[in-house]
Amino acid sequence: MRARARPNELPEQHTVQIGLSVAIVSVADERPRVLIVHRAGEADALPFGPFDPLGHRTLESGLRSWVEEQTYLQLGYVEQLYTFGDRGRHLLRADEAQRVVSVGYLALTRPQGALKAPATLWRDWYGYFPWEDWRVKRPAIIDKVIRPSLTAFASAVTDDQLRARQRERVQICFALGHLPWDEEKVLERYELLYEAGLVEEAARDGRGGANPVAALGEAMAFDHRRILATAMGRLRGKMKYRPVVFELMPPEFTLLELQRTVEALSGIRLHKQNFRRLVESQGLVERTGKVSSKTRGRPAEQFRYRRGVVRERQAPGVRLGARGQKH
């Protein structure tokens, strides 16, 4: 016989469990990578674990603790993103178990050699969001797949005003009709595709009328692709006014290596000379007096991050206005 809850206690299905999920980002070989938990037959997942209110002094200390235990990685920069608490996010019925509320985080780390933890892999984040990489050209998937699918989704709305707003939303998110591409709207684009039932997670969550398109990136467990989209958009925006990109750089680097890292994260190509003038005029770097032997041809000068810049400027970041090509 099931025990009756005490007067001051809630039944288990009415309580909330706090989970911690983290998008751990690194860059290697000009590819932005996210650490994922990969097991055969299961969707990729971000590292996640429970918050222990007795053992963890703060949410962040709990995150750092179990990430190091599970992945053997020591995190550098960590930032809280958002709290994700939609019912059903862990595929449970309302009467089945505790409601899980997840606090999402973004963490940055430099490459630390081969991963030692089991079931962990580095994956290119564009494998989950193939429409986000504009470094070579406008992704063909936007015009071949996304535009017609979202146009049909918006056109099916019966209310005239709502239909007009949906069409405008589609155009703004995916740079249709000669509108500019906004690299920060990663979450807005994913949410739109989810609402239209075009991604696998929509069908898995039981969204009515969902018709997933396999070309629209790999699905992730639970709502982890939504958390990763939030992390991507936050990082793309933040590095414009804070020097967070240097958390991903080695102690010494060339300006081209710095540019390629910024491009990998932002998904856009930048004008080489304008980028160099911007970085130097912002006082973000200083010369080391050394040259790199890794480059082909003429040796390239090496620089390092100048930490004093955060005391001198209110918003010392890498602006992305000087793009290398038009799309």
N, C-alpha and C positions, 0 to 999 in steps of 0.2 A: 504494500500500500504506500502511495506517495505521501511523504511527510508534508504537513500543512505549513505554509510559510509563517514565520513569527510575525507579530503585528508590525514590527519596524523593518521587516525584510520584504523585498520584492521577489516574486518567482523568478527563476533563472532566465526565462525567456523575456523578462521585462527589464533586465539589467543590461548594462553596456560594458563591453570590453574595449580597452584602448589598445590599438595596434600601431606600430611604427613601421612605415615603409620608406625606402630611400632610393632615389635615383643617383647612383654613384657614377660620375662622368669622368672620363679621361680622354686624351687625344693621342693617337699614335699613327704615324704614316699618313697624316692629313685626313684621318677618319675620326669622327667623334664617336666614342664608344661608351656604352652603358653596361655596367655589370649586371648580369642576370643569373637567375637560378634556373638551370635547365635539367629536366628529367625526361627520360624517354616516355612518349605517349602523353605528355602534359604540356600545356601552354607555358611559354617563358614567363617568369615572374621576376619582379624586383625583389631584392632582399627585404624580408619583413619579419617582424617578431613582436611579441607582446610587451607592453609596458608593465613593469613590476613596481607597483607603488611603494612596496616595502624595501625593495633592493635598489631602486633607482632614485637618486635624489632629484633629478630633473628629467624631462623627456629627452633632452639632447644627450645627457650622460647615459641614459638607458640605450639610446640609439648607438652611440659610440661603443658601448660595452658589448652588445650582442653582435654588432657588425664585425668587430675585431675577433670575437669568438667564432663566428660562422664563416667569415671570409678571409681571416688572417690579414686584413688590410687595416692600416691606421689612417683614419680620415683626417684631412686637413680642414679646408673650409666647409662648413656645414650651415645650411640656412633652412628654416622651416618654411614650407610652401603654403599649405592649406589643410583643412580638416575635411576628410571625405567620409560621409556617413549615410549615403543612400541605402534605404532598405533593400535587401537582396544582393548587396555588393559581394557577399561571400556565398551566394547561391543557397541561402537557407530560407526555409519557410518561417513565417512569423512565430509559429509555436515550436520551432525546432531547437533553438539554442539562443545564446546571447546575441544581441545586436553588436556588431563590430564597427567601431568608429576608428578610422585610420588617420593618423597625422602624417602627412607626406613631407619628405625632406629632399633637398638637393645637396649633394656632397661632391666636392671636386678633389681629385687626386692625380698626382703625376704617375706616369708608368712606373711600376714597382717590380718588373720582371714577371716571370711566369706565375700564374695563379696556382696556389697550393691547396686551396679548399676544394673539396669534392663538389661536383654538380654546379660549379660556377664557371661562367664564360664571359668574355668581353664580346659584345655584339654591336655592330654599326647601328646607330639609332635610326638611320634612314631606311633600314630594313622594316621598321615599324611605321615609318612616315615617308614613303617614297616621293610624295609630292612636295616635300620641304627642301630638297636639294637643288638649288638653282645655279650652282657654280659653273656648270658647263653651258646650260641653256634652260629655258623654261621646260619643266618636265612634261613630256608628251602625255603622261597619264591624265593631266589636268584637262586637256582638250579632247582626248579620246574617250575617257571614261567618266571623269568627275563632272565636267560641264553638262553633258547630256543627261546624266543621272540626276543631278541636282536641279536642272531645269525642269525635268519631269516632276520631281518632288514638289518644287515651288508652284508649278502650274496646276497641280492637283488640289491646291487650297481653294476652297469655294468662296471665302470672304475676299472681296476685292482689295481692301486695305491691307489685310494680312498677307495676301498673295504678293502685293507690291513690296511689302517689307521683306518677305522671304527672298524675293528675287534680288532685292538690293543687298541683302545679307550674303547671298551666294556670290554676287559680283565683287563685293568688298573683300570677302574672305579669300577668294581665289583669283583676284586680279583680272576679272573679266571686263570686257568693254573698255580697254585702254586704261583701266585703273591701275595704280602702282601696287606692287607686291609689298605687304607688310610682314616681315619675317617674324615679328613677335606674336602674331595671331595663331600660334600653333594649336592652343587649346580650342579656340573658337572654331577652327577648321575641323578638328576632330569631332567636336560636339555636333557640328552640322552634319557630318557624315553619319554619326551615330543616330541622330534624330531621323535622318532619311532612311535608316535601316541598311546602310551600305557596308558597314563593317561587321565582322563576325561577332563582336561582343553584343551588338544589338539583338541578333538572333538568339544568342545564348542567354541573354537576360529576359527573353520572352517578349520583346517589343513587337507589337502587331505590325504585320506587313513587311517585316524585315526581309531583305533579299541581298545577302552579303555578296560583295564582289571580291574574288580572291586576290586580284591585283592590288587591292588597297592595303597592302602591308600585312605583316604577321600579327595575329591577335596575341594578347597577353592575358595572363590569369587575372581573375577578379576585375578590378577597375585600374589595373596597373598601367595600361596604355594611357589612360586619362591622367594619371599622376605623372608619367613621363612627359606627356605633352605640356603639362603645367611647368615642369622643371625646365624643359627646352625653352619655352617662351620667357620664363623668368630669367634664365641665364642670358638669352639673346638681348633682353632689355637691359639687364643689370650691367653687362660689360660695357655699355655705352657711357655710363656715368660713374662706375666704380672699377678699380683695376683688378677685378676677379680673374681675368684671363691669365694673369701671372701665376695663379695657383696651379695652373696646368703646365707651365713652362719649366724647363730645367733652369738651374741657377744662371747659366750663360747660354745665349742663343743669338742667332742672327735676326735681323729685321725681317728677312723673308720667312724664316721659321715662325716668327710671331704673326706675320700676316697670314700665312697658311693656316695657323691655328684659329685665328679669328674667323677666317673664311669657312673653315670646317664647321665651326659652331653656328655661324649665322646662316650658312647655306648660300651665300652670295659671293661673287668675285669682286675684289676691290682693285682700284687703280694703284699700281705699285708706288709711283713717286708721290702721289697725294697721301697715301697711307704713311709713308716714311716721314714726310713733312709734318703730318698731324702728330705722330707719335713723338717726334723730337720736340715739336713746339709745345706740346702738352707737358714736357718734362717727365715723361713716364719712364724713360730709360737713360742709362749712362754708359759710356764706353768703358770697356775693360782693358783696352790696349792689346787685345789678342785678336787673332784671326782664326776662322774655322777651317779645319783641314777636310771636313766632310763634303764641302761643296765642290762641284766640278768647275774647271777653269780657274778664273781668278779667285783667290781666297777671299772670303767675306768677313767683314768686321764683326766681332762679337760684342754683345751688349748684356746688361743685366738690369733688372727692375730697380728703379730708384725709389726706395720706400718713403723717402721724405716728401714725396709728391702729395700724399694724403693730408699733410699738415699745411700745404701751400695752396691747395685748390679745393673748392667745394665739390666738384664733380669730375675727378680725374679718370676719365674712361676713354675708350676707343670708339669714336664716332664712326658710323658706317655710311656717311653721306657720299663719299668719293667712290662710287662703284666703277668697276672696270669695264662694264658693258651694259648696253640697254637690252631689255627683254621685251 
